[in-house]
Amino acid sequence: MNTPSPNPDVELMEALAEIEHEQWMHWSRTVAADVTDATRAKWQRSWTDYAALPDDLKEADRVWARRVITLLRQRRLIP
């Protein structure tokens, strides 16, 4: 049985997406008292570990991770 080799680009993107989710949780908890009850309830469903998120919510974090990777490549900080 062949195990696929890890893809460093995917691993980097997932690591950055996880950090993005942590940052969003921190921010959203900070401002939660200032939003509507409906918004807060929606956010609370996503106040969980990145690994436990459904794929559509992970993809929202991946969008930002890709933007970071693009910026780092443009500035030649990563290959």
ROMAR-258170 format. One record per atom (N, C-alpha, C): x, y, z; atom name. Coordinates in nm, 3 decimals. Atoms other than C-alpha are relative to their C-alpha. Example, Ala and Ser with C-alpha at 12.3 -4.5 7.8 and 13.67 -1.06 7.14 Angstrom:
BEGIN
<east 0.089 north -0.119 up 0.000 atom N> .
<east 1.230 north -0.450 up 0.780 atom CA> .
<east 0.090 north 0.120 up 0.000 atom C> .
<east -0.082 north -0.119 up -0.006 atom N> .
<east 1.367 north -0.106 up 0.714 atom CA> .
<east -0.077 north 0.109 up 0.073 atom C> .
//
This chain:
BEGIN
<east 0.084 north -0.118 up 0.000 atom N> .
<east 0.000 north 0.000 up 0.000 atom CA> .
<east 0.088 north 0.125 up 0.000 atom C> .
<east -0.078 north -0.123 up 0.010 atom N> .
<east 0.148 north 0.332 up -0.108 atom CA> .
<east -0.072 north 0.113 up 0.072 atom C> .
<east 0.053 north -0.117 up -0.067 atom N> .
<east 0.097 north 0.628 up 0.120 atom CA> .
<east 0.048 north 0.122 up -0.076 atom C> .
<east -0.044 north -0.117 up 0.076 atom N> .
<east 0.097 north 0.957 up -0.069 atom CA> .
<east 0.095 north 0.085 up 0.085 atom C> .
<east -0.093 north -0.086 up -0.073 atom N> .
<east 0.386 north 1.183 up 0.023 atom CA> .
<east -0.069 north 0.132 up 0.032 atom C> .
<east 0.063 north -0.127 up -0.038 atom N> .
<east 0.292 north 1.501 up 0.205 atom CA> .
<east 0.032 north 0.109 up -0.102 atom C> .
<east -0.019 north -0.113 up 0.088 atom N> .
<east 0.250 north 1.811 up -0.006 atom CA> .
<east 0.030 north 0.122 up 0.086 atom C> .
<east -0.035 north -0.113 up -0.087 atom N> .
<east 0.438 north 2.099 up 0.162 atom CA> .
<east -0.089 north 0.122 up -0.020 atom C> .
<east 0.088 north -0.115 up 0.025 atom N> .
<east 0.218 north 2.361 up -0.007 atom CA> .
<east -0.133 north -0.017 up 0.071 atom C> .
<east 0.129 north 0.027 up -0.066 atom N> .
<east -0.099 north 2.198 up 0.124 atom CA> .
<east 0.018 north 0.006 up 0.151 atom C> .
<east -0.025 north -0.002 up -0.145 atom N> .
<east 0.053 north 2.150 up 0.468 atom CA> .
<east 0.015 north 0.144 up 0.050 atom C> .
<east -0.014 north -0.140 up -0.038 atom N> .
<east 0.154 north 2.518 up 0.481 atom CA> .
<east -0.134 north 0.070 up -0.001 atom C> .
<east 0.131 north -0.063 up 0.008 atom N> .
<east -0.189 north 2.630 up 0.366 atom CA> .
<east -0.088 north -0.042 up 0.117 atom C> .
<east 0.083 north 0.048 up -0.111 atom N> .
<east -0.362 north 2.412 up 0.627 atom CA> .
<east 0.047 north 0.057 up 0.134 atom C> .
<east -0.052 north -0.057 up -0.124 atom N> .
<east -0.132 north 2.536 up 0.904 atom CA> .
<east -0.040 north 0.148 up 0.012 atom C> .
<east 0.039 north -0.140 up -0.002 atom N> .
<east -0.199 north 2.898 up 0.809 atom CA> .
<east -0.151 north 0.016 up 0.016 atom C> .
<east 0.146 north -0.005 up -0.015 atom N> .
<east -0.574 north 2.831 up 0.780 atom CA> .
<east -0.039 north -0.025 up 0.146 atom C> .
<east 0.028 north 0.029 up -0.141 atom N> .
<east -0.571 north 2.685 up 1.131 atom CA> .
<east 0.029 north 0.123 up 0.087 atom C> .
<east -0.032 north -0.121 up -0.075 atom N> .
<east -0.398 north 2.996 up 1.266 atom CA> .
<east -0.102 north 0.110 up -0.029 atom C> .
<east 0.102 north -0.099 up 0.036 atom N> .
<east -0.645 north 3.216 up 1.076 atom CA> .
<east -0.128 north -0.026 up 0.078 atom C> .
<east 0.122 north 0.033 up -0.075 atom N> .
<east -0.932 north 3.031 up 1.242 atom CA> .
<east 0.017 north 0.039 up 0.147 atom C> .
<east -0.026 north -0.038 up -0.139 atom N> .
<east -0.773 north 3.081 up 1.585 atom CA> .
<east -0.009 north 0.152 up 0.016 atom C> .
<east 0.005 north -0.146 up -0.005 atom N> .
<east -0.732 north 3.452 up 1.510 atom CA> .
<east -0.145 north 0.047 up -0.009 atom C> .
<east 0.140 north -0.038 up 0.014 atom N> .
<east -1.095 north 3.477 up 1.398 atom CA> .
<east -0.076 north -0.029 up 0.128 atom C> .
<east 0.069 north 0.032 up -0.126 atom N> .
<east -1.217 north 3.301 up 1.713 atom CA> .
<east 0.033 north 0.103 up 0.107 atom C> .
<east -0.040 north -0.101 up -0.099 atom N> .
<east -1.018 north 3.541 up 1.929 atom CA> .
<east -0.074 north 0.131 up -0.026 atom C> .
<east 0.066 north -0.125 up 0.035 atom N> .
<east -1.154 north 3.844 up 1.743 atom CA> .
<east -0.151 north -0.008 up 0.024 atom C> .
<east 0.146 north 0.009 up -0.010 atom N> .
<east -1.515 north 3.721 up 1.728 atom CA> .
<east -0.047 north -0.010 up 0.145 atom C> .
<east 0.036 north 0.005 up -0.143 atom N> .
<east -1.521 north 3.640 up 2.099 atom CA> .
<east 0.016 north 0.137 up 0.065 atom C> .
<east -0.023 north -0.134 up -0.055 atom N> .
<east -1.384 north 3.987 up 2.171 atom CA> .
<east -0.116 north 0.094 up -0.033 atom C> .
<east 0.107 north -0.092 up 0.041 atom N> .
<east -1.662 north 4.162 up 1.977 atom CA> .
<east -0.140 north -0.062 up 0.012 atom C> .
<east 0.128 north 0.071 up -0.005 atom N> .
<east -1.940 north 3.909 up 2.046 atom CA> .
<east -0.109 north 0.077 up 0.073 atom C> .
<east 0.100 north -0.076 up -0.075 atom N> .
<east -2.114 north 4.136 up 2.296 atom CA> .
<east -0.059 north 0.114 up -0.081 atom C> .
<east 0.042 north -0.115 up 0.080 atom N> .
<east -2.147 north 4.403 up 2.028 atom CA> .
<east -0.079 north -0.036 up -0.125 atom C> .
<east 0.074 north 0.042 up 0.120 atom N> .
<east -2.327 north 4.196 up 1.761 atom CA> .
<east -0.137 north -0.052 up 0.040 atom C> .
<east 0.135 north 0.049 up -0.028 atom N> .
<east -2.681 north 4.073 up 1.729 atom CA> .
<east 0.005 north -0.142 up 0.057 atom C> .
<east 0.009 north 0.136 up -0.054 atom N> .
<east -2.792 north 3.758 up 1.908 atom CA> .
<east 0.012 north -0.104 up -0.110 atom C> .
<east -0.005 north 0.095 up 0.111 atom N> .
<east -2.835 north 3.586 up 1.571 atom CA> .
<east 0.143 north -0.018 up -0.051 atom C> .
<east -0.139 north 0.008 up 0.045 atom N> .
<east -2.481 north 3.670 up 1.462 atom CA> .
<east 0.083 north -0.076 up 0.102 atom C> .
<east -0.076 north 0.067 up -0.105 atom N> .
<east -2.339 north 3.561 up 1.796 atom CA> .
<east -0.029 north -0.150 up 0.001 atom C> .
<east 0.037 north 0.143 up 0.003 atom N> .
<east -2.530 north 3.231 up 1.779 atom CA> .
<east 0.065 north -0.070 up -0.119 atom C> .
<east -0.066 north 0.057 up 0.119 atom N> .
<east -2.397 north 3.170 up 1.427 atom CA> .
<east 0.149 north -0.018 up 0.026 atom C> .
<east -0.142 north 0.008 up -0.029 atom N> .
<east -2.043 north 3.246 up 1.538 atom CA> .
<east 0.030 north -0.111 up 0.100 atom C> .
<east -0.026 north 0.098 up -0.105 atom N> .
<east -2.069 north 3.024 up 1.845 atom CA> .
<east 0.009 north -0.141 up -0.056 atom C> .
<east -0.007 north 0.133 up 0.062 atom N> .
<east -2.126 north 2.721 up 1.623 atom CA> .
<east 0.137 north -0.026 up -0.062 atom C> .
<east -0.132 north 0.015 up 0.060 atom N> .
<east -1.783 north 2.788 up 1.472 atom CA> .
<east 0.113 north 0.018 up 0.102 atom C> .
<east -0.102 north -0.012 up -0.104 atom N> .
<east -1.603 north 2.839 up 1.803 atom CA> .
<east 0.044 north -0.140 up 0.041 atom C> .
<east -0.048 north 0.136 up -0.020 atom N> .
<east -1.434 north 2.502 up 1.779 atom CA> .
<east 0.136 north -0.012 up -0.069 atom C> .
<east -0.128 north 0.023 up 0.065 atom N> .
<east -1.103 north 2.358 up 1.670 atom CA> .
<east -0.017 north -0.005 up -0.152 atom C> .
<east 0.001 north 0.000 up 0.146 atom N> .
<east -1.021 north 2.401 up 1.303 atom CA> .
<east -0.031 north -0.140 up -0.054 atom C> .
<east 0.017 north 0.137 up 0.049 atom N> .
<east -1.008 north 2.023 up 1.257 atom CA> .
<east -0.146 north -0.045 up 0.007 atom C> .
<east 0.139 north 0.040 up -0.016 atom N> .
<east -1.371 north 1.995 up 1.370 atom CA> .
<east -0.097 north 0.078 up -0.089 atom C> .
<east 0.086 north -0.080 up 0.087 atom N> .
<east -1.504 north 2.252 up 1.122 atom CA> .
<east -0.044 north -0.079 up -0.122 atom C> .
<east 0.037 north 0.057 up 0.129 atom N> .
<east -1.705 north 2.144 up 0.819 atom CA> .
<east 0.086 north 0.061 up -0.110 atom C> .
<east -0.092 north -0.043 up 0.105 atom N> .
<east -1.514 north 2.179 up 0.493 atom CA> .
<east -0.032 north 0.138 up -0.055 atom C> .
<east 0.031 north -0.132 up 0.055 atom N> .
<east -1.704 north 2.488 up 0.376 atom CA> .
<east 0.055 north 0.111 up 0.090 atom C> .
<east -0.057 north -0.101 up -0.089 atom N> .
<east -1.592 north 2.680 up 0.685 atom CA> .
<east 0.153 north -0.005 up -0.001 atom C> .
<east -0.146 north 0.009 up 0.015 atom N> .
<east -1.237 north 2.547 up 0.655 atom CA> .
<east 0.043 north 0.075 up -0.126 atom C> .
<east -0.036 north -0.067 up 0.125 atom N> .
<east -1.236 north 2.678 up 0.298 atom CA> .
<east 0.005 north 0.151 up 0.017 atom C> .
<east -0.005 north -0.144 up -0.025 atom N> .
<east -1.312 north 3.029 up 0.421 atom CA> .
<east 0.133 north 0.039 up 0.063 atom C> .
<east -0.132 north -0.025 up -0.059 atom N> .
<east -0.995 north 3.011 up 0.633 atom CA> .
<east 0.111 north -0.025 up -0.101 atom C> .
<east -0.102 north 0.030 up 0.102 atom N> .
<east -0.800 north 2.859 up 0.344 atom CA> .
<east 0.017 north 0.116 up -0.098 atom C> .
<east -0.008 north -0.116 up 0.089 atom N> .
<east -0.884 north 3.162 up 0.129 atom CA> .
<east 0.102 north 0.099 up 0.054 atom C> .
<east -0.095 north -0.093 up -0.061 atom N> .
<east -0.694 north 3.383 up 0.372 atom CA> .
<east 0.139 north -0.060 up 0.006 atom C> .
<east -0.131 north 0.066 up -0.002 atom N> .
<east -0.413 north 3.128 up 0.405 atom CA> .
<east 0.067 north 0.013 up -0.137 atom C> .
<east -0.056 north -0.013 up 0.135 atom N> .
<east -0.366 north 3.134 up 0.027 atom CA> .
<east 0.047 north 0.143 up -0.027 atom C> .
<east -0.041 north -0.140 up 0.017 atom N> .
<east -0.351 north 3.514 up 0.037 atom CA> .
<east 0.133 north 0.025 up 0.069 atom C> .
<east -0.128 north -0.015 up -0.072 atom N> .
<east -0.072 north 3.496 up 0.295 atom CA> .
<east 0.112 north -0.063 up -0.081 atom C> .
<east -0.102 north 0.070 up 0.080 atom N> .
<east 0.119 north 3.243 up 0.085 atom CA> .
<east 0.036 north 0.082 up -0.123 atom C> .
<east -0.025 north -0.083 up 0.118 atom N> .
<east 0.081 north 3.462 up -0.224 atom CA> .
<east 0.085 north 0.121 up 0.037 atom C> .
<east -0.076 north -0.117 up -0.043 atom N> .
<east 0.208 north 3.767 up -0.037 atom CA> .
<east 0.145 north -0.038 up 0.034 atom C> .
<east -0.136 north 0.043 up -0.036 atom N> .
<east 0.507 north 3.577 up 0.105 atom CA> .
<east 0.081 north -0.036 up -0.124 atom C> .
<east -0.071 north 0.033 up 0.125 atom N> .
<east 0.595 north 3.447 up -0.242 atom CA> .
<east 0.033 north 0.127 up -0.079 atom C> .
<east -0.026 north -0.124 up 0.072 atom N> .
<east 0.560 north 3.791 up -0.398 atom CA> .
<east 0.118 north 0.075 up 0.059 atom C> .
<east -0.110 north -0.069 up -0.069 atom N> .
<east 0.803 north 3.926 up -0.142 atom CA> .
<east 0.124 north -0.088 up 0.011 atom C> .
<east -0.112 north 0.095 up 0.005 atom N> .
<east 1.031 north 3.627 up -0.199 atom CA> .
<east 0.046 north -0.044 up 0.140 atom C> .
<east -0.031 north 0.046 up -0.135 atom N> .
<east 1.011 north 3.524 up 0.165 atom CA> .
<east -0.010 north -0.152 up 0.011 atom C> .
<east 0.006 north 0.146 up 0.013 atom N> .
<east 0.923 north 3.167 up 0.068 atom CA> .
<east 0.008 north -0.034 up -0.148 atom C> .
<east -0.010 north 0.037 up 0.143 atom N> .
<east 0.986 north 2.974 up -0.254 atom CA> .
<east -0.138 north -0.022 up -0.062 atom C> .
//
